[in-house]
Amino acid sequence: MALARSRLLDRVERLSLPHDPIDPRAPLALLERPGFVERIVALDLESCGLPASTVDPMLAALATAPRLARAWLHGNALGREGIAALRALQGAHVSVGVIPERPVRTPEPLHERLSLERERREREVPAPPVPLVRPWPRIDRWLAANARAVLRSLRPPLRDADAALAKAARFFGRIGEPLADAYRAHDGQKGEVSQILGAMRAPGNALWVRGMSWHPLSAAIGTHLQMFGLGVGWERSWFPFGGDGGGNLLVVEAGSGEVSVWDHETAELTTVSPRLDLWMEQLANDMDARLVVHGGDGEGLDLLATPLPPEAPPPDRPPDLAVRNLLTELLERRLVAPKRGVDATELVAALQRALAAKTIAKRREQVLAALESSPAIDDIFADDETLEDLLHELG
């Protein structure tokens, strides 16, 4: 039923849900969406516990589907009209599976039995823990180095996070790890201007998620209760993670972490990411790939279509550049008198060793010794203080 209301259905060409009891109204709701019958290529609803009152009109509608290649509906109830429609589809070279000779009774007991069995398994076998990607340390490190204003806009971690999230679970059924991990990192953001969400990946029909702000936990609970009171079909497990101030909301399914945007005008959800932590990991990857930029103080993040060019490496410095600078200054200031025609290679090597000394005093002492012992220098006019000032000046 959620898929029937979702904009995601506009891209669905193949739908396979065999052996999964579903709401009998759901297939008809799918078929009522404009364009679904014209687009569908394969539909597999084998043994879904559907009654003939659902299957027969569904098959009649599928008979007009121009692209249909596979329609598997055996294992559900079938009336005479449904059997005739299956034979017509088979005659149109559509794969339909087994066609019964006579009407099949409504298998509601099977539907109920499978549902009870699934509930029993869920009670007895604990759900496996959700693998935790933990993208937040990476995101925070990048923000500290590249966008401190955005980092300052994020609130500190939720105080007593596990206790607070356990209380929040009373409103949402449960809080899964993807959502809990986000609030252990930051309790939302300050203000209502988009900051960190401005660089998030999103499908083309949900790019407006980048204009949303991240709600603190208390604000999310308040919005959740308000949406329930409005009677707009708001589900208990929908956690309003953020919003744009105009009524549109960023919704995280509290248990699984699935991310969607909710349009306040149509009351429809558009899926953005299968899990919040994976969505945030993509942000961290984009940061590392130089696809994320910060507009400056007061501005949020932005996502580029192509990476920033790599930073230019510093120009190559000749290994004796510091010595050349020192000798140039000594000569221009007439602090030394050179001997003409004498090779200065050994002097340059001695000065390189002298400039590697850790303290200015040591450098001055060793530079002076190198100058005094070099056959390339005829006389020295620099005193200790002048030489030390020069070394300070050259760094």
Secondary structure by P-SEA (a helix, b strand, c coil): ccccccccccccccccccccccccaaaaaaaacccccccccbbbbcccccccccaaaaaaaacccccccbbbbccccccaaaaaaaaaaaaaccccccccccccccaaaaaaaaaaaaaaaaaaccccccccccaaaaaaaaaaaccaaaaaaccccccaaaaaaaaaaaacccccaaaaaaaaaccccccccccccccccccccccccccbbbbcaaaaaaaaaaaaaaccccccccccccccccccccccccccbbbbbbbccccbbbbccccaaaaaaaaaaaaaacccccccccbbbbbbcccccccccccccccaaaaaaaaaaaaaaccccccccccaaaaaaaaaaaaacccaaaaaaaaaaaaaaccccccccccaaaaaaaaaaac
